[in-house]
């Protein structure tokens, strides 16, 4: 069965950086929609960033970001490594959350909404804690 696994979480001070990774088994990040979500303590899971590549595959893709992530976070993928990344810079205490990667092979314009209801596959999460 498809499995996604996050890594790279940890504790950092405000202003620091972390890079989260998401590896997949029995699933390819070559096409479709893939995303990062987070769930702060006591709050709903929210979309952070998404990346969409059409079925032609290749290097071209579109990326989408929540307002809170714009300019600080970057979503990317390495097709050869079959890994998706979230580079997080200038971290803030309010970025503290459990971070999840998600993917769906369908893809489409809906990717831009970064809506958790649209994703089929999920990882177990990795904790990010940012101290002030």
Secondary structure, DSSP 8 states (H G I E B T S, - for coil): --EEEEE--EEEETT--EEEEEEEES--TTSEEEEEEEE-TTS-EEEEEEEEE-TT-SS--EEEE-TTTTTTEEEEEETTTTEEEEEE-S--GGG-EEEEEEEESS--GGGGG--GGG-SEE---EEEEEE-
